[in-house]
Amino acid sequence: MAERKDWSPQEIAATVADYMHMLQLELAGQSYNKAAHYRALQDKLAGRSKGAVEMKRQNISAVLQASGRMWIAGYKPLTNVQAALGEEVENWLLANPDFDALLATAIDQPAVAPAHLDFRQFLVAAPESRNTAREPAAPYQLKRPALQRDYAAREASNRKLGLAGELLVLEFERQSLIAQGKGHLADKVVHASKDIGDGLGYDIHSYAPNGRDKLIEVKTTAFAKETPFYASRNEVDFSRDHADLFVLTRVFDFRKAAKAFELPGAIATNCRMDAVSYVCGVL
């Protein structure tokens, strides 16, 4: 039997509350079982299928993404959000201001690079481009702009997380070259932002197996693969001027099971860039 298209207010409220409970547990570093949450939720959803619940959870992620907040990594943001669902998520955020304090605390935590990571599964494919994805490109639009936050900027200012990500990629580059029989190149890999100076436009000077320079800018998040990141004007310009050598390595899910994907070439070619701030002088 086909499911009803519209979810009732009671179903929506229960699904949002359950998702936000899981997210709060995750931010607090506490474990939980998604399957158990789904089973408990079933009694409130009039027989909704697991697939339908998964899509609603992805819709909730899309609203959180639009608000500048983080979301549960397993639920990639999916647009085309039911208006009543978006409103319920926004209402929940208004009614639970302590959530932002919990999120800020999670973002501000210091980080340390793991000492013995198995790098065989470290590098994964980059997220699917919106240009080729099936979902509509238009993101969810907040009905209450006052709820907007910029936690990506806050995470970008976490220097210990950034450094830990750089050290992890540095070790990955060295181990990767050694595994390919290029130990002499591994010995030459340099943590440029630390050993030469910040502001170069890249963090690590590594090498391709053929000896070609590989200039890596590392961006690290403790959250989902699709979490947006900040790039400086210098980094954008450097990547354009050295597109044949430049690689942006995005490390994600750092605190649980760190992985990364690479975006070779100019940042502007690989990313949708939104202007978010201006440097202004008084006239």
Secondary structure, 3 states (H helix, E strand, C coil): CCCCCCCCHHHHHHHHHHHHHHHHHHHCCCCCCHHHHHHHHHCCCCCCCHHHHHHHHHHHHHHHHHCCCCCCCCCCCCCCCCHHHHHHHHHHHHHCCHHHHHHHHHHHCCCCCCCCCCHHHCECCCCCCCCCCCCCCCCCCCCCHHHCCCHHHHHHCCHHHHHHHHHHHHHHHHHHHHHCCCHHHHCCCECHHHHCCCCCCCCEEEECCCCCEEEEEEEECCCCCCCCCCCCHHHHHHHHHCCCCEEEEEEECHHHHCEEEEEECCHHHHCCCCCCCCCCCCC
